[in-house]
Amino acid sequence: MSARVSVVIPTLDDYELLEAHLPLLLEEVEARGADDEVTLVDDTGADLLAAWVAERFPGRVRVMVRSENGGFARALLTGARVGTADYLLALNPDVRVRRGFLQPLVDALEAPEVFAVSPRVLLGGDPRRVETHQRMAVAEGRLRSVPLAPDPDDLAPRPIPFPLGGAMLLRRDAFVAAGGFDSLFEPFYFEDTDLGLSAWRQGLRILEVPASVVEHHHRGTIGPRVPEELVRAAIERNRLLLHWKHLDSRPAALEHLRSLHRDAFDAAMGDRREELVWLALALESLEPASASRRSVTPVVRTLAESLEASDPSR
């Protein structure tokens, strides 16, 4: 019998998205006939969804209500903890699944060395804009993502650096035992990237499964609620923290320090004060980042080896 799946959707008051996307998901879950479960985590802190869900999807969706807004990572962990299935499928409310998407993911996760899998995620449903098919590399002392164009005729699962947090399948018990995502990256961004790189460094693998397709109709819940400058600051802070957590050689560290010095000097000379603020915010979390570095155990691959092994174009 196929492994059961706990689907967890952290959400705010995303009524329109849920109305549009939940029926398709429920059709797939019910068609699989594996006694999968679907949980919405109401992260509004105001219990806005339970009555609405009970009216529209009676008996088909469980709602967990958080007493306060804690962000995607905490909401996902809340839902994962109440699950009873072997596997955890994390979904964003703005992800629209396509028919037959779930079973290929379950099949791909059966191999013990596979830590997590993601479907092929099409931004806006456009097959030319694939969010999951990318590689990561260190260029000029900075860790960067490089989008790649996949071969549309190649349906074999391919390695990718990290699973997309809003559309990923992994083992529920392991995720819960680890405490979910690393809190270093709260409130948001790069927690899924870190999860993937940590798995690769521990000798595990992350796969994109092209036979499973979902559409990401990006309508983020962060933007309308958080000023753009704060969102950008969180992104740039966490981009640095991610690299600091996974720096593992003296030459790489020296190259990175040179890049920080160069960029800080350029920002100061160009009066781009926000870039200096991003660096200062990251430096405030230098001690937690060092503690997180020590948590990546056992280390089987170096960062460079992990980036090479996770390149889908290899």
Buried (B, 14 or more C-beta within 10 A) or exposed (E): EBBBBBBBBBBBBBBEBBEBBBEBBBEBBEEBEBEBBBBBBBBBEBEBBBEBBEEBBEEBBBBBBBEEBBBBBBBBBBBBBBBEBBBBBBBBBBBBBBEEBBBBBBBBBEEEEBBBBBBBBBBEEEEEBBBBBBBBBBEEBBBEEEEBEBEEEEBEBBBBBBBBBBBBBBBBBEBBEEEBBBEBBBBBBBBBBBBBBBBBBBBBBBBBBBBBBBBBBEEEBBEEEBEEEEBEBBEBBBBBBBBBBBBBEEEBBEBBEEBBEEBBEEBEEEEBEEBBBBBEBBBEBEEBBEEBBEEBEEBEBBBEEBBBBBBBEE
